[in-house]
């Protein structure tokens, strides 16, 4: 039998109140196929949902964590970003 491996994800750059709301959106993520697991250390996450203020913030984060899939949460979509959620 094949073991199911969770996709680790974390939030980065959010105020505590915003992060609590986002966590509620992912309340059932452990039941998704494949399951997602929220972790506290974004440096160890496979997917990072990041609240970035500028395109430069995105570039710095993606340079520091080249193996992570970064989902940008912002009003503007940085040209370099692969994934973007509109604020």
Helices and strands as residue ranges (DSSP letters): E 7-12, H 16-25, G 29-31, E 36-38, G 42-44, E 47-51, H 55-64, E 69-74, E 83-86
